[in-house]
Amino acid sequence: MISQRGLVLSDLHLFAGRSDGHALFDSVGSEIGEVDVLVLNGDTFDFRWSHFSDERKSIDEAFLWLNELIVSLRSDQRVHFLHGNHDCLDAFSDELNELEKSEEKLIVDERMLTLGENLFLHGDGANWNMDRVALDRFREKWSRDQPRGKVAARSYEAVDALGISKAFHRIYFPAGKTIQRIAFHLDDVKPDWRSETESVYFGHTHCPFENIGHEGVRFFNTGSAIRGMGFAPQRFEFSVE
């Protein structure tokens, strides 16, 4: 068995005016250089609130960013890309799947990833007690989402600046309740997850925490690059044959 090291982060929300995603990603560059695997655990890009002029421009910029990341990785490094609700856009996903076919450093995992005893998912299944069908319906709407435009985006940024978004997330996504919702979702989509999993990593809620135990499994939330919410990438280890 060979031990490997990884780094997981989520919710960069690149292109959204309320995100510090570019700077925060750059700040963990040295850590990325030290690991074997990087997991981008959803909402890496924010197509709804992008500051670019149209959807096509946002998608093109997303691939520029991804290609720069891939080129920067060593030949033996891999990046796993999981979709979140903000970047599961059909037009982007179709092209991403094509890129995966030609780029061995990139692995696309639509909903869930397991590396050793570590399980990764974006976390939008924690919006309420969501089974597979409920998440399918939720994601289907987001896959056809449209950009909201500059006026709406600036209004959203103002709400963030007032602390309203942060207060909502703290109230609606307390750690204990959120973990229970994640467990409910996993019970439906992966019934045997408890026996195979030591640690679960997710994002989406923008409320970071680490190493909270629930029914013998440790849970970690990697926060968000949305300004003022708390960005909390996590290191992990796993073994491969």
ABEGO torsion letter per residue (X at the ends): XBBBBBBBBBGAGBGBAABAAAAAAAAAAAAAAABABBBBAEGABBAAABABABAAAAAAAAAAAAAAAAAABBAABBBBBBBBAAAABAAAAAAAAAAAAABAABBBBAABBBBEABBBBAGAAAABBBBAAAAAAAAAAAAABBBAEAAAAAAAAAAAAAGAAAAAAAAABBAAAAAAAAAAAAAAABAAAAAABABBBBBGAGBBBBGBBBGGBBBBBAEBABBGAEBBBBBBBBBBX
